[in-house]
Every structure is written in structure tokens, then in C-alpha cells.
Amino acid sequence: MGLTVESKEFQQVLHNLRLENMSLSTELQKRVIRLVNSDVTITPELIKRIVQHGKI
């Protein structure tokens, strides 16, 4: 089974973002989970684009 909004791992990611004064909207959380559960290779460049543009 893949990552879910309720999973311990994803909750840890959200917690770490809050520690850095960052957050993800509910819609962006869903998109991130879909991306992580897909076959897309997640690279630093992809993460930068997502952070800069809020799009996946």
C-alpha cells in the first residue's frame, strides 16, 4: 500500500514542514501523495518546481 494522508510517514512530513513554518494545502497534499505513489522519480528539481509554483 502506498502513502496516505493518514500515514505516520506523511504526518511526519507535515510536522517537519510546520517546524519550518511551511504548510501544504489539502489539495496540494493530495497531489503530493498521488505523485509519491506514482512511478515518477522525485528529484530536487521537481521539488523546487513544486515549491515555487505550487503545481505538480
MOSULCOR-V768094 format. One line per field, one symbol per residue. ss: DSSP state (H for helix, E for strand, L for the rest). psi: psi as a letter, one per 30 degrees, with the letter a starting at -180 (. if undefined). A space follows every 50 residues. Layout:
# MOSULCOR-V768094
ss = ???
psi = ???
This chain:
# MOSULCOR-V768094
ss = LLLLLLLHHHHHHHHHHHHLLLLLLHHHHHHHHHHHHLLLLLLHHHHHHH HHHLLL
psi = kaklefkeeeeeeeeeeefghllkleeeeeeeeeeefagkkjleeeeeee eefgk.
